[in-house]
Amino acid sequence: MNKNELLRRIPKVDEVLAQPLVFDCFAKSGREAVTEAVREVIDGLRARILTVDEAGAAGFNPADLGLGAVAAAVTARLAEKERNRLYGVINATGTILHTNLGRAPLCREAVENVAAVSRGYSNLEYDVKAGKRGSRHDIIRDLVVELTGAEDAMVVNNNASATMLVLSSMAAGREVVVSRGELVEIGGAFRIPDIMAQSGAFLREVGTTNKTKPSDYENAILTREQAEAGDYPPEPDGAARFATGALMKVHTSNYKIMGFTEEATLENLVEIGRKHKLPVIFDMGNGLMVDLSAYGLDEPNVPASLATGIDVMLFSGDKLLGGPQAGIIVGRRKYIEKMKKHPLARALRVDKMTFAALEETLKKYRDAEVAKRDIPVLRMITESAETLRARAGRLAEAICGDAWTGEPGAAVTTPDGLTVRVVEVEDQIGGGSAPMVYLPGFAVAVTAGARSTQSLERALRKATVPVIARIRDDQLLLCVRTIADEEVGIVAEAVKGL
């Protein structure tokens, strides 16, 4: 059969739409979407025919042009279009705050509150008691003030935008003094100097990469009178300087400088700021609300940092706080009120679903033990070795069935040829937090004889619920710290399906 004969056999759009299999799709997808899918399938068939030569045309299967075959292709295309691009996966990497996997999983109450608030109307900007317009800034303000001791608080869509808003409202047109060793780059090539430049503030670097002293900050301060009079050492490029607007400390949460180092503390900056009547800003980033030093996490926490007397602090909602993506700004009321009225505040504001999740997350922090029990990120950080070992054993047993012996370190080969053992691993917190902290954990290691570990890893990603695993020493590792109890069975089925 030549090309022209094949082209003539392509069914018409109306003929395909009349097929019961296609007609039944109207109710779910709508006539317009179904018709477009039919046209795409027909265009695809035509393109296939036109790209083969006359000899190859003889190998084209005419059955593909039948109404039944075309109808089936249309329903398959519609199903692919209906498939969500954002969907759930199982994190078996052992990295708790995995940025590529959405960072912090929400606690159960946060998820339920998002559903409750988003399925209908809400009081997002309405004061029910007063019967008049309200402010979304009031939703979590009192709760954050209660938990942190700050005078006021507000929320924007992430910590980078919080940095932008803080600097724009507090130091636009003026210099902000920052240690050279704290000019961090966060994910996606976003750098503190770049954000500062966009805010309208001017960066004044002080110190060196590894050592910055309190005196470096103090020596960099320039009064308005000095700036206007040009009473300062000449700049290398001859540029003019601007008056100092604030002192800023940035927590280096995604790297550590080791060895011969020195840094100015928050207490040092507060003392200098008060002496020169300058506000002190702390870009904390990680959002830790409780002391986790007993678990090897020697990171600053929000209440303790605010207690030093700093004026404004900003941190993430979806890192160690364990909530939704957000940038939370806390501090003195006079600065926060100015930010709420800033033009950027509307551009950077969060929606009702973020507030719903954040409020339920923050409520957990009224009791530190409740937070560690109910907030997934904190629970994963603080889980005991015994709990992790037991979960790894349950996963191995679910994969191996009766063949699993439960003996420490024992390797069991399943009838399908998978070799399974429980091994010790080092997990990480991730998400640009605590880069030097490794958490001792357990994983189920899987190998499959001649089959490559890489092919096993790829196959797990193609499971009904994709499982994202690690590879170490040519073993597929299923790290149980980041696998919830209710996910153990799902992971086991995915592995057995290999």
C-alpha positions in Angstrom: 0.0 0.0 0.0 1.6 3.3 -1.1 1.5 6.7 0.7 -1.5 8.1 -1.1 -3.6 5.0 -0.3 -2.6 5.2 3.4 -3.3 9.0 3.5 -6.8 8.4 2.0 -7.5 5.8 4.7 -7.0 8.3 7.6 -10.4 8.7 9.3 -12.1 12.1 9.4 -12.4 14.0 12.7 -16.2 13.6 12.9 -15.9 9.8 12.4 -13.5 9.5 15.3 -15.6 11.7 17.5 -18.6 9.5 16.9 -16.8 6.4 18.3 -18.3 5.4 21.7 -14.9 5.3 23.3 -14.2 8.9 22.3 -17.7 10.1 22.8 -17.6 9.0 26.4 -14.7 11.3 27.0 -16.8 14.4 26.5 -18.2 14.4 30.0 -14.8 14.5 31.7 -12.6 16.4 29.3 -15.1 18.5 27.3 -15.8 18.5 23.6 -13.1 21.1 22.7 -10.3 19.2 24.4 -11.4 15.9 22.9 -11.6 17.3 19.4 -8.2 18.8 19.8 -6.8 15.4 20.9 -8.4 13.7 17.8 -6.8 16.3 15.5 -3.4 15.7 17.2 -3.6 12.0 16.7 -4.7 12.3 13.1 -1.9 14.8 12.4 0.5 12.4 14.0 -0.6 9.6 11.7 -0.3 11.8 8.6 3.2 12.9 9.7 4.3 9.3 10.1 3.1 8.3 6.7 4.7 11.3 5.0 8.1 10.6 6.6 8.5 7.1 5.3 9.7 6.4 1.8 7.7 4.3 -0.7 9.4 1.1 0.3 8.9 1.9 4.0 5.2 2.7 3.4 4.6 -0.9 2.7 5.7 -1.6 6.3 3.2 0.9 7.8 0.5 -1.1 9.6 -2.9 -0.1 8.1 -4.5 -1.4 11.2 -3.3 1.8 12.9 -5.7 3.8 10.7 -8.8 1.8 11.8 -11.4 3.7 13.8 -10.9 1.5 16.8 -7.2 2.0 16.9 -7.5 5.8 16.4 -10.1 6.0 19.2 -7.8 4.1 21.5 -4.9 6.5 20.6 -7.2 9.5 21.4 -8.1 8.2 24.8 -4.5 7.5 25.6 -3.5 11.0 24.6 -6.3 12.5 26.7 -5.1 10.4 29.7 -1.6 11.7 29.2 -2.9 15.3 29.1 -4.9 14.7 32.3 -1.8 13.4 34.2 -0.6 16.0 36.7 2.9 17.4 36.2 3.2 17.8 40.0 2.6 14.6 42.0 3.8 12.8 45.1 6.9 10.7 45.3 8.6 8.7 48.1 11.9 10.1 49.3 14.2 7.2 50.1 17.4 9.2 49.9 17.8 9.9 53.6 18.0 13.7 52.9 15.3 15.2 55.0 14.9 18.7 53.4 15.4 17.6 49.8 15.0 20.8 47.7 14.3 18.9 44.5 11.6 16.9 46.2 9.7 19.8 47.7 11.6 20.3 51.0 9.5 19.9 54.1 6.5 17.6 54.1 3.7 19.1 56.1 2.2 17.8 59.3 -1.3 16.1 59.0 -3.1 19.1 60.6 -1.6 21.5 58.1 -2.7 19.4 55.2 -6.2 19.1 56.6 -6.4 22.9 57.2 -5.3 23.7 53.7 -8.1 21.5 52.4 -10.7 23.0 54.7 -9.7 26.6 53.9 -9.3 26.2 50.1 -12.5 24.3 49.4 -14.7 27.3 50.1 -14.5 30.9 51.1 -12.4 32.1 54.1 -11.8 35.2 56.2 -8.5 35.9 54.5 -9.0 39.7 54.6 -12.3 40.0 56.5 -12.8 40.7 60.2 -15.7 38.5 61.0 -16.3 40.1 64.5 -16.2 43.7 63.2 -18.0 42.9 59.9 -15.5 44.9 57.9 -12.3 44.5 55.8 -9.4 42.9 57.7 -5.7 42.3 57.0 -4.0 39.0 56.0 -1.0 40.1 58.1 -3.0 39.6 61.2 -3.6 35.9 60.6 -0.4 34.5 62.1 1.0 37.7 63.7 -0.1 37.0 67.3 1.0 33.4 67.1 4.5 34.2 65.8 4.8 37.0 68.5 3.8 34.5 71.2 6.4 31.9 70.0 9.3 34.2 69.3 9.0 37.2 71.6 9.0 39.6 68.7 7.0 42.8 68.7 5.5 42.1 65.2 5.7 39.7 62.3 4.7 39.3 58.7 4.9 36.6 56.0 6.0 36.8 52.3 6.4 34.1 49.7 10.0 32.9 50.5 13.1 34.0 52.4 14.8 35.6 49.3 11.8 37.9 48.9 11.9 38.6 52.7 15.5 39.8 52.2 14.4 42.0 49.3 11.6 43.6 51.3 13.6 44.1 54.5 16.5 45.8 52.6 14.1 47.9 50.4 12.2 49.2 53.3 15.0 49.7 55.8 18.1 50.6 53.7 17.2 51.7 50.1 19.7 54.3 49.0 22.1 53.5 51.9 24.8 51.1 52.7 24.3 47.8 54.5 27.5 46.4 56.2 27.9 42.7 55.7 30.9 40.3 56.4 32.6 39.1 53.2 32.5 35.6 54.6 28.6 35.8 54.7 27.9 36.8 51.1 26.3 33.4 50.4 24.8 32.0 47.3 21.5 30.1 47.9 19.9 27.6 45.5 19.5 28.5 41.8 22.4 31.0 41.7 20.6 33.6 43.9 23.3 35.6 45.7 23.0 38.0 48.6 24.9 40.8 46.7 22.5 40.4 43.8 19.4 40.5 46.0 20.8 43.6 47.8 21.5 45.4 44.5 17.9 44.8 43.4 16.6 46.1 46.7 18.2 49.5 46.2 20.6 49.1 49.1 24.4 49.3 48.6 26.7 46.5 49.8 29.6 47.4 52.1 31.8 44.3 52.5 34.0 44.1 55.6 36.5 41.7 56.9 37.9 38.7 54.9 36.5 35.4 53.9 37.6 33.6 57.1 37.9 36.4 59.6 35.6 39.4 60.3 35.9 41.3 63.6 33.4 43.6 65.3 35.8 46.5 64.6 35.5 45.8 60.9 31.8 46.7 61.1 32.4 49.7 63.3 35.1 51.1 61.0 32.8 50.8 58.0 30.0 52.9 59.4 29.5 56.2 57.6 27.2 58.9 58.9 24.9 60.9 56.6 27.0 64.0 57.3 30.2 62.3 56.3 28.7 60.9 53.2 27.4 64.3 52.0 30.7 65.9 52.8 32.8 63.2 51.1 34.6 62.7 54.4 35.8 59.1 53.9 38.7 57.3 52.3 38.6 57.4 48.5 37.1 54.3 46.8 39.4 52.4 44.5 37.2 53.2 41.5 36.5 56.8 42.7 32.9 56.1 43.3 30.9 58.0 46.0 29.8 56.3 49.2 26.4 56.4 50.9 25.4 56.7 54.5 25.1 53.5 56.5 21.6 52.2 56.8 22.0 48.9 58.7 24.3 46.2 59.9 23.4 42.8 58.6 24.5 39.3 59.6 23.8 36.3 57.3 23.8 32.8 58.7 26.0 30.6 56.5 23.5 27.7 56.7 24.7 25.9 53.5 28.5 25.9 54.2 31.1 26.1 57.0 34.4 27.8 57.1 36.8 25.8 59.3 40.1 26.5 60.8 41.6 30.0 61.4 38.3 31.9 61.6 36.5 34.7 63.5 33.1 36.3 63.2 31.2 39.0 64.9 28.4 37.7 67.0 24.8 39.0 67.1 25.6 40.5 70.5 28.5 42.3 69.0 26.4 43.8 66.2 23.6 44.8 68.6 26.1 46.7 70.7 27.6 48.5 67.7 24.1 49.2 66.3 22.9 50.8 69.5 26.0 52.9 69.8 25.5 54.3 66.3 21.7 54.2 66.2 21.6 51.7 63.4 19.3 48.7 63.0 20.7 45.2 63.0 19.3 42.6 60.5 19.8 38.9 60.8 19.1 36.7 57.8 18.8 33.4 59.6 17.5 31.3 56.7 16.9 27.9 58.4 13.9 28.7 60.6 14.8 26.5 63.5 12.4 27.2 66.4 13.6 24.7 69.1 17.0 23.8 70.5 18.2 20.6 68.8 21.8 20.6 70.0 21.2 17.3 71.8 20.8 15.8 68.3 24.0 17.2 67.0 22.3 20.2 65.3 24.3 23.2 66.6 22.3 25.9 64.7 20.9 29.2 65.9 17.2 29.2 66.7 14.7 31.9 66.3 13.7 32.8 69.9 17.4 32.7 71.2 18.6 34.9 68.3 15.8 37.5 68.8 16.7 37.6 72.5 20.1 39.1 71.6 18.3 42.4 70.9 18.5 42.4 67.1 15.9 44.6 65.3 14.7 42.4 62.4 15.2 38.7 61.6 14.0 36.7 58.6 13.8 33.0 58.0 12.2 30.3 55.8 9.0 28.4 56.5 9.9 25.2 54.6 13.3 24.4 56.1 13.8 23.5 59.7 10.5 25.1 60.7 8.9 22.2 58.8 6.0 24.2 57.2 5.1 25.6 53.7 7.3 27.7 51.5 7.3 31.2 53.1 9.6 34.0 54.3 8.8 35.0 57.8 9.9 38.4 59.1 10.0 39.2 62.8 11.3 42.1 64.8 10.5 45.6 66.0 7.0 46.9 65.2 8.3 50.2 63.7 10.2 48.3 61.0 7.6 45.6 60.3 4.8 48.2 60.0 6.9 50.0 57.4 7.3 46.7 55.5 3.6 46.0 55.5 3.0 49.4 53.8 5.8 49.0 51.2 4.8 48.5 47.6 6.7 45.2 47.4 4.5 43.7 50.2 1.6 43.1 47.9 3.8 41.6 45.1 5.4 39.2 47.6 2.4 38.3 49.7 1.2 34.7 50.3 -2.2 33.1 49.7 -4.7 31.5 51.9 -3.3 28.0 51.5 0.1 29.1 52.8 -1.4 30.8 55.8 -3.5 27.7 56.5 -0.5 25.4 56.5 1.7 27.8 58.4 -0.7 28.5 61.2 -1.2 24.8 61.9 2.6 24.2 61.8 3.3 27.1 64.2 0.7 25.9 66.7 2.7 22.8 67.2 5.5 24.9 68.6 3.6 25.8 71.7 5.1 22.6 73.1 8.5 21.5 71.9 7.8 17.8 72.5 4.6 18.1 70.4 6.5 19.8 67.6 9.2 17.0 67.6 6.4 14.4 67.6 4.1 15.9 64.9 6.2 17.9 62.5 7.7 15.5 60.0 11.0 17.3 59.7 11.7 17.4 63.4 10.5 13.9 63.9 12.9 12.6 61.2 15.8 14.5 62.8 15.1 13.3 66.3 14.1 9.6 65.5 16.1 7.1 67.5 18.5 4.5 66.1 16.2 1.8 67.4 13.2 3.2 65.6 15.1 3.4 62.3 16.6 -0.1 62.6 13.1 -1.5 63.2 11.6 0.3 60.2 14.5 -1.0 58.0 13.8 -4.5 59.3 10.1 -4.2 58.4 10.9 -2.9 54.9 13.4 -5.8 54.3 10.9 -8.3 55.6 8.1 -6.8 53.3 10.5 -7.3 50.3 11.8 -10.8 51.2 8.7 -12.3 52.9 9.4 -15.5 54.8 13.0 -15.6 53.5 13.9 -12.7 55.7 15.9 -13.9 58.8 16.1 -10.6 60.7 19.8 -11.3 61.6 21.9 -8.1 61.7 23.9 -7.7 58.6 22.5 -10.8 57.0 22.0 -10.8 53.2 18.9 -12.6 51.8 18.3 -13.4 48.2 14.7 -13.5 47.1 13.3 -15.9 44.5 13.3 -13.1 42.0 17.1 -12.7 42.4 17.2 -9.6 44.6 19.8 -9.5 47.4 18.6 -7.6 50.4 20.4 -6.5 53.6 20.0 -3.8 56.3 23.0 -1.5 56.4 24.1 1.6 58.4 24.2 4.9 56.5 24.7 8.6 57.2 21.6 10.7 56.5 21.6 14.5 55.9 19.3 17.3 56.9 19.7 19.1 53.5 17.8 22.1 52.2 20.9 24.3 52.7 20.8 23.6 56.5 23.5 22.2 58.7 25.9 21.1 56.0 28.3 19.4 58.4 25.7 17.4 60.3 25.4 13.7 59.5 22.7 11.7 61.2 23.5 8.0 61.8 20.7 5.9 60.2 19.7 2.7 58.5 18.8 1.7 55.0 17.8 -1.4 53.1 20.5 -2.2 50.4 19.3 -3.9 47.3 21.4 -5.5 44.5 20.2 -7.8 41.6 23.1 -9.9 40.4 24.1 -9.0 36.8 21.5 -6.2 36.6 23.1 -2.8 37.1 22.2 -0.8 40.2 21.5 2.2 37.9 18.8 0.2 36.1 17.2 -0.6 39.4 17.2 3.0 40.4 15.6 4.0 37.1 13.0 1.3 37.4 12.0 2.5 40.9 11.4 6.0 39.5 9.0 4.5 37.0 6.8 2.8 39.8 3.2 3.8 40.2 4.4 6.0 43.1 7.9 6.9 42.1 10.6 5.9 44.7 13.7 8.1 44.7 16.6 6.2 46.1 20.4 6.6 46.6 23.3 4.6 45.1 26.4 3.9 47.2 29.1 1.3 46.7 27.1 -0.1 43.7 24.1 -0.8 46.0 20.6 0.7 45.8 19.9 2.3 49.2 16.4 2.8 50.6 17.1 5.1 53.5 14.3 4.7 56.0 14.6 8.0 57.9 12.7 9.7 55.1 10.3 6.8 54.4 7.1 7.1 56.5 5.7 4.0 58.2 2.7 4.1 55.9 5.0 4.1 52.9 7.0 0.9 53.8 4.5 -1.3 52.0 4.4 0.9 48.9 8.2 0.9 48.7 8.3 -2.9 49.2 5.9 -3.5 46.3 7.8 -1.2 44.0 11.0 -3.1 44.8 9.4 -6.5 44.3 8.1 -5.2 41.0 11.7 -4.8 39.8 
